[in-house]
Amino acid sequence: MVSEGGTSPPLQDLLLETTEDILKKVLGEEPTKIILKHLEKKCSLRCDEKPSRVELISDVLLELLGSSSTITERLILKNLYSRLGLEFVEKNGYRFSNHINELKEKCKC
C-alpha cells in the first residue's frame, strides 16, 4: 500500500525513525521534540503519517534550521540509505524529496 505522498509504509517508518535519530544526534532531545511537534502541527498529521509528506518535512526543516537544513537532510539521507544497505550518492539538482523518491524505486519499499 502506498500512502498519499507516494512513500510506502515501511519506508515511512524508517524515514521517521532516521529523521528523529539524526535530529537527536545533531540538536539533542528537546529541540527534536519541538521540531517534530511543529511538523505535526503545521502538517496537521499524526506522528506516523509525517514521512508520507517528504516535501513538508523538508520545508519545516528549512523553516526552523535555515541553511543548515541541507546538511541535516544529507545526514538523514546518508543514514537512511545505510540502514537499507545502500550507498547514498548525492546528485546535483536533487532535493530531499527526489532522493527519497529514488530510494523508494531502488528498494521497492
Biotite code that builds the C-alpha atoms (Angstrom):
import biotite.structure as struc

atoms = struc.array([
    struc.Atom([0.000, 0.000, 0.000], chain_id="A", res_id=1, res_name="MET", atom_name="CA", element="C"),
    struc.Atom([1.327, 3.438, -0.934], chain_id="A", res_id=2, res_name="VAL", atom_name="CA", element="C"),
    struc.Atom([0.269, 6.499, 1.003], chain_id="A", res_id=3, res_name="SER", atom_name="CA", element="C"),
    struc.Atom([-0.811, 9.886, -0.312], chain_id="A", res_id=4, res_name="GLU", atom_name="CA", element="C"),
    struc.Atom([2.739, 11.197, -0.536], chain_id="A", res_id=5, res_name="GLY", atom_name="CA", element="C"),
    struc.Atom([3.882, 8.198, -2.540], chain_id="A", res_id=6, res_name="GLY", atom_name="CA", element="C"),
    struc.Atom([6.058, 6.648, 0.143], chain_id="A", res_id=7, res_name="THR", atom_name="CA", element="C"),
    struc.Atom([5.202, 3.136, 1.284], chain_id="A", res_id=8, res_name="SER", atom_name="CA", element="C"),
    struc.Atom([4.607, 2.426, 5.000], chain_id="A", res_id=9, res_name="PRO", atom_name="CA", element="C"),
    struc.Atom([7.872, 0.545, 5.720], chain_id="A", res_id=10, res_name="PRO", atom_name="CA", element="C"),
    struc.Atom([9.912, 3.385, 4.230], chain_id="A", res_id=11, res_name="LEU", atom_name="CA", element="C"),
    struc.Atom([7.735, 5.910, 6.070], chain_id="A", res_id=12, res_name="GLN", atom_name="CA", element="C"),
    struc.Atom([8.521, 4.253, 9.376], chain_id="A", res_id=13, res_name="ASP", atom_name="CA", element="C"),
    struc.Atom([12.224, 4.084, 8.632], chain_id="A", res_id=14, res_name="LEU", atom_name="CA", element="C"),
    struc.Atom([12.296, 7.692, 7.426], chain_id="A", res_id=15, res_name="LEU", atom_name="CA", element="C"),
    struc.Atom([10.622, 8.937, 10.604], chain_id="A", res_id=16, res_name="LEU", atom_name="CA", element="C"),
    struc.Atom([12.919, 6.860, 12.804], chain_id="A", res_id=17, res_name="GLU", atom_name="CA", element="C"),
    struc.Atom([16.004, 8.041, 10.914], chain_id="A", res_id=18, res_name="THR", atom_name="CA", element="C"),
    struc.Atom([14.889, 11.674, 10.965], chain_id="A", res_id=19, res_name="THR", atom_name="CA", element="C"),
    struc.Atom([14.322, 11.558, 14.716], chain_id="A", res_id=20, res_name="GLU", atom_name="CA", element="C"),
    struc.Atom([17.669, 9.825, 15.311], chain_id="A", res_id=21, res_name="ASP", atom_name="CA", element="C"),
    struc.Atom([19.618, 12.365, 13.256], chain_id="A", res_id=22, res_name="ILE", atom_name="CA", element="C"),
    struc.Atom([17.835, 15.350, 14.799], chain_id="A", res_id=23, res_name="LEU", atom_name="CA", element="C"),
    struc.Atom([18.567, 13.997, 18.287], chain_id="A", res_id=24, res_name="LYS", atom_name="CA", element="C"),
    struc.Atom([22.249, 13.486, 17.433], chain_id="A", res_id=25, res_name="LYS", atom_name="CA", element="C"),
    struc.Atom([22.616, 16.917, 15.860], chain_id="A", res_id=26, res_name="VAL", atom_name="CA", element="C"),
    struc.Atom([20.339, 19.019, 18.062], chain_id="A", res_id=27, res_name="LEU", atom_name="CA", element="C"),
    struc.Atom([19.519, 16.980, 21.153], chain_id="A", res_id=28, res_name="GLY", atom_name="CA", element="C"),
    struc.Atom([16.303, 15.619, 22.628], chain_id="A", res_id=29, res_name="GLU", atom_name="CA", element="C"),
    struc.Atom([14.365, 18.817, 23.384], chain_id="A", res_id=30, res_name="GLU", atom_name="CA", element="C"),
    struc.Atom([14.935, 20.615, 20.063], chain_id="A", res_id=31, res_name="PRO", atom_name="CA", element="C"),
    struc.Atom([13.964, 17.403, 18.259], chain_id="A", res_id=32, res_name="THR", atom_name="CA", element="C"),
    struc.Atom([10.678, 17.261, 20.178], chain_id="A", res_id=33, res_name="LYS", atom_name="CA", element="C"),
    struc.Atom([9.987, 20.882, 19.246], chain_id="A", res_id=34, res_name="ILE", atom_name="CA", element="C"),
    struc.Atom([10.687, 20.257, 15.562], chain_id="A", res_id=35, res_name="ILE", atom_name="CA", element="C"),
    struc.Atom([8.512, 17.134, 15.473], chain_id="A", res_id=36, res_name="LEU", atom_name="CA", element="C"),
    struc.Atom([5.663, 18.933, 17.261], chain_id="A", res_id=37, res_name="LYS", atom_name="CA", element="C"),
    struc.Atom([5.957, 21.837, 14.843], chain_id="A", res_id=38, res_name="HIS", atom_name="CA", element="C"),
    struc.Atom([5.882, 19.442, 11.914], chain_id="A", res_id=39, res_name="LEU", atom_name="CA", element="C"),
    struc.Atom([2.864, 17.655, 13.311], chain_id="A", res_id=40, res_name="GLU", atom_name="CA", element="C"),
    struc.Atom([1.033, 20.915, 13.943], chain_id="A", res_id=41, res_name="LYS", atom_name="CA", element="C"),
    struc.Atom([1.962, 22.505, 10.636], chain_id="A", res_id=42, res_name="LYS", atom_name="CA", element="C"),
    struc.Atom([1.055, 19.444, 8.630], chain_id="A", res_id=43, res_name="CYS", atom_name="CA", element="C"),
    struc.Atom([-1.967, 18.536, 10.759], chain_id="A", res_id=44, res_name="SER", atom_name="CA", element="C"),
    struc.Atom([-0.711, 14.967, 10.785], chain_id="A", res_id=45, res_name="LEU", atom_name="CA", element="C"),
    struc.Atom([-0.322, 12.252, 13.332], chain_id="A", res_id=46, res_name="ARG", atom_name="CA", element="C"),
    struc.Atom([3.266, 11.231, 14.056], chain_id="A", res_id=47, res_name="CYS", atom_name="CA", element="C"),
    struc.Atom([3.145, 8.060, 11.967], chain_id="A", res_id=48, res_name="ASP", atom_name="CA", element="C"),
    struc.Atom([1.968, 9.947, 8.868], chain_id="A", res_id=49, res_name="GLU", atom_name="CA", element="C"),
    struc.Atom([4.709, 12.589, 8.739], chain_id="A", res_id=50, res_name="LYS", atom_name="CA", element="C"),
    struc.Atom([7.059, 10.827, 6.334], chain_id="A", res_id=51, res_name="PRO", atom_name="CA", element="C"),
    struc.Atom([4.333, 10.487, 3.697], chain_id="A", res_id=52, res_name="SER", atom_name="CA", element="C"),
    struc.Atom([4.839, 14.198, 3.074], chain_id="A", res_id=53, res_name="ARG", atom_name="CA", element="C"),
    struc.Atom([8.536, 14.395, 2.408], chain_id="A", res_id=54, res_name="VAL", atom_name="CA", element="C"),
    struc.Atom([8.289, 17.903, 0.952], chain_id="A", res_id=55, res_name="GLU", atom_name="CA", element="C"),
    struc.Atom([6.694, 19.162, 4.149], chain_id="A", res_id=56, res_name="LEU", atom_name="CA", element="C"),
    struc.Atom([9.470, 17.636, 6.253], chain_id="A", res_id=57, res_name="ILE", atom_name="CA", element="C"),
    struc.Atom([11.999, 19.432, 4.091], chain_id="A", res_id=58, res_name="SER", atom_name="CA", element="C"),
    struc.Atom([10.066, 22.713, 4.287], chain_id="A", res_id=59, res_name="ASP", atom_name="CA", element="C"),
    struc.Atom([9.786, 22.568, 8.076], chain_id="A", res_id=60, res_name="VAL", atom_name="CA", element="C"),
    struc.Atom([13.484, 21.767, 8.453], chain_id="A", res_id=61, res_name="LEU", atom_name="CA", element="C"),
    struc.Atom([14.321, 24.742, 6.241], chain_id="A", res_id=62, res_name="LEU", atom_name="CA", element="C"),
    struc.Atom([11.954, 26.989, 8.180], chain_id="A", res_id=63, res_name="GLU", atom_name="CA", element="C"),
    struc.Atom([13.380, 26.012, 11.565], chain_id="A", res_id=64, res_name="LEU", atom_name="CA", element="C"),
    struc.Atom([17.034, 25.296, 10.754], chain_id="A", res_id=65, res_name="LEU", atom_name="CA", element="C"),
    struc.Atom([17.659, 27.685, 7.878], chain_id="A", res_id=66, res_name="GLY", atom_name="CA", element="C"),
    struc.Atom([20.614, 26.880, 5.657], chain_id="A", res_id=67, res_name="SER", atom_name="CA", element="C"),
    struc.Atom([21.743, 24.084, 7.999], chain_id="A", res_id=68, res_name="SER", atom_name="CA", element="C"),
    struc.Atom([18.645, 22.130, 6.950], chain_id="A", res_id=69, res_name="SER", atom_name="CA", element="C"),
    struc.Atom([20.536, 20.993, 3.840], chain_id="A", res_id=70, res_name="THR", atom_name="CA", element="C"),
    struc.Atom([23.241, 19.406, 5.974], chain_id="A", res_id=71, res_name="ILE", atom_name="CA", element="C"),
    struc.Atom([20.621, 17.795, 8.215], chain_id="A", res_id=72, res_name="THR", atom_name="CA", element="C"),
    struc.Atom([18.764, 16.404, 5.212], chain_id="A", res_id=73, res_name="GLU", atom_name="CA", element="C"),
    struc.Atom([22.005, 14.982, 3.827], chain_id="A", res_id=74, res_name="ARG", atom_name="CA", element="C"),
    struc.Atom([22.714, 13.265, 7.163], chain_id="A", res_id=75, res_name="LEU", atom_name="CA", element="C"),
    struc.Atom([19.196, 11.830, 7.187], chain_id="A", res_id=76, res_name="ILE", atom_name="CA", element="C"),
    struc.Atom([19.609, 10.538, 3.637], chain_id="A", res_id=77, res_name="LEU", atom_name="CA", element="C"),
    struc.Atom([23.045, 9.006, 4.272], chain_id="A", res_id=78, res_name="LYS", atom_name="CA", element="C"),
    struc.Atom([21.765, 7.240, 7.375], chain_id="A", res_id=79, res_name="ASN", atom_name="CA", element="C"),
    struc.Atom([18.557, 6.091, 5.700], chain_id="A", res_id=80, res_name="LEU", atom_name="CA", element="C"),
    struc.Atom([20.402, 4.657, 2.698], chain_id="A", res_id=81, res_name="TYR", atom_name="CA", element="C"),
    struc.Atom([22.879, 2.964, 5.029], chain_id="A", res_id=82, res_name="SER", atom_name="CA", element="C"),
    struc.Atom([20.077, 1.352, 7.043], chain_id="A", res_id=83, res_name="ARG", atom_name="CA", element="C"),
    struc.Atom([18.798, -0.124, 3.792], chain_id="A", res_id=84, res_name="LEU", atom_name="CA", element="C"),
    struc.Atom([22.256, -1.401, 2.822], chain_id="A", res_id=85, res_name="GLY", atom_name="CA", element="C"),
    struc.Atom([22.616, 1.116, 0.005], chain_id="A", res_id=86, res_name="LEU", atom_name="CA", element="C"),
    struc.Atom([25.223, 3.751, -0.729], chain_id="A", res_id=87, res_name="GLU", atom_name="CA", element="C"),
    struc.Atom([23.983, 7.328, -0.818], chain_id="A", res_id=88, res_name="PHE", atom_name="CA", element="C"),
    struc.Atom([25.243, 9.312, -3.803], chain_id="A", res_id=89, res_name="VAL", atom_name="CA", element="C"),
    struc.Atom([24.325, 12.975, -3.783], chain_id="A", res_id=90, res_name="GLU", atom_name="CA", element="C"),
    struc.Atom([23.135, 14.237, -7.160], chain_id="A", res_id=91, res_name="LYS", atom_name="CA", element="C"),
    struc.Atom([23.253, 17.817, -8.395], chain_id="A", res_id=92, res_name="ASN", atom_name="CA", element="C"),
    struc.Atom([19.828, 19.349, -8.709], chain_id="A", res_id=93, res_name="GLY", atom_name="CA", element="C"),
    struc.Atom([18.213, 16.746, -6.455], chain_id="A", res_id=94, res_name="TYR", atom_name="CA", element="C"),
    struc.Atom([16.188, 17.846, -3.468], chain_id="A", res_id=95, res_name="ARG", atom_name="CA", element="C"),
    struc.Atom([15.488, 15.742, -0.378], chain_id="A", res_id=96, res_name="PHE", atom_name="CA", element="C"),
    struc.Atom([12.223, 14.510, -1.919], chain_id="A", res_id=97, res_name="SER", atom_name="CA", element="C"),
    struc.Atom([13.954, 13.495, -5.168], chain_id="A", res_id=98, res_name="ASN", atom_name="CA", element="C"),
    struc.Atom([16.361, 11.278, -3.241], chain_id="A", res_id=99, res_name="HIS", atom_name="CA", element="C"),
    struc.Atom([13.504, 9.729, -1.216], chain_id="A", res_id=100, res_name="ILE", atom_name="CA", element="C"),
    struc.Atom([11.519, 9.023, -4.383], chain_id="A", res_id=101, res_name="ASN", atom_name="CA", element="C"),
    struc.Atom([14.577, 7.443, -5.996], chain_id="A", res_id=102, res_name="GLU", atom_name="CA", element="C"),
    struc.Atom([15.159, 5.376, -2.870], chain_id="A", res_id=103, res_name="LEU", atom_name="CA", element="C"),
    struc.Atom([11.564, 4.174, -2.988], chain_id="A", res_id=104, res_name="LYS", atom_name="CA", element="C"),
    struc.Atom([12.169, 2.953, -6.533], chain_id="A", res_id=105, res_name="GLU", atom_name="CA", element="C"),
    struc.Atom([15.508, 1.303, -5.693], chain_id="A", res_id=106, res_name="LYS", atom_name="CA", element="C"),
    struc.Atom([14.292, -0.692, -2.734], chain_id="A", res_id=107, res_name="CYS", atom_name="CA", element="C"),
    struc.Atom([10.697, -1.208, -3.863], chain_id="A", res_id=108, res_name="LYS", atom_name="CA", element="C"),
    struc.Atom([9.581, -0.445, -0.314], chain_id="A", res_id=109, res_name="CYS", atom_name="CA", element="C"),
])
